[in-house]
Amino acid sequence: KKVFGNIDIYYTSAVTTSEVDALRDYFIKSGFDKNDQHKTTKLNKSGNTYELSMVVKKGLEQDQEYIDILKKYAAYISHYVFNDATVEIHACDNHLNTLRVVLMER
């Protein structure tokens, strides 16, 4: 686990610390860390796909407007952090259990 500001990034052995640091840098650059709300994320890699788990407020995983935002965010992370590799965002509950998988916008 790496902590910076109000964001926790848990990560698995399938990703490198430099990949976690690159994600952290993107979070800072994109303003993800700007408000005072605590955020919990987890980064994993399965094959060639990065899986970014993010705790979301209950019900947001069903909000199509929010899902569309997550699709774009995944595409940005793919491009700016992971050299255009596939990125999935897993909308999760407070225990990082996946409620919905959001595929990146192509």
N, C-alpha and C positions, 0 to 999 in steps of 0.2 A: 504494500500500500504506500502511495505517495500522497502527501497532503500539501496543498499550497493555498493559502488564503482560506476561503470557505468551501473549497472543493477537495473531495477525497477521490483519488483514482486508485481503485483496486486493480490488480492485473495478474494474469496467469503466467505460467512459465512459457507459454506459447508466443509471448511478445517480449521484446527486448526493452531494457530501461530507456534506451534512446528513442524507441517508438513512443513510450509513455511520456517522455520529456517533450517530444514533438507535439503530441496531443495537448499536453499542458500549455505549451507555447501558443498553440492555436486557440485554446480556450481563452487565454489572456488576450490575444490579438482580436478575437471576435467579440469580446465583451461578455463572455459567458460567466465570468466571475464578478461582474460589476455590482449586482445588488447584494444585500447582506444575507440572502437566503442560503443556507447550507445545501450543497449539492453532493450527491453520491453517484459515482460512476464506476464502471468496471470495463476493462479492455481485455479482450480475448481474440485469438486468431484461430480459425478453423479452416484448414487448407489455405486457400488464398484469400479468404474473406475475413475482414476485421469485424468483430462483433463488439459494438459499444453499447453497454447496458447503462441506462439512465433511470433513476428513480423519478417518476412522474406523479403529479397529484391525481388521486383517484378519479376516474372518469375521463381523464384527458386521452387515454388510449382509445377511446371511442369517438373523440372529437375529430371529424374529418379535416377541419381547418388546421388543427394542431398536427395531425398526421402529415399533411402536405408540407408543413414547415419542417418536420423531422426528415422527410424525404430530401428536401433541399439541403438541410444541414448535413445529412450523411454524404451527399454529393460534394459539398464543399470540403468536408473532412477528407473524403477520398482524394480530391484533387490537391489540396494544400498540405496534407499531412502524409498520406500513404501512396503517393505516386500513382494515383488513379486506380488503385486496387478497389475491389468491391467492399463496401461498408454497409453493414446492417445496424440499425439502431433498435435495441431491445427496450421497449417501454416497460418499466418494472415497478413493482410495489416497493415498500420500504425495506424489504429483505432481499432485494435484487432478484426476485422471482419474476420471470418474463410474463407479461400480460399480453403483449403484442409485439410482433417483429415487423419493423418498417424497413422496406427495401429502399435503397437510394434511388433518387430520380436519375434517369439516364438521359 
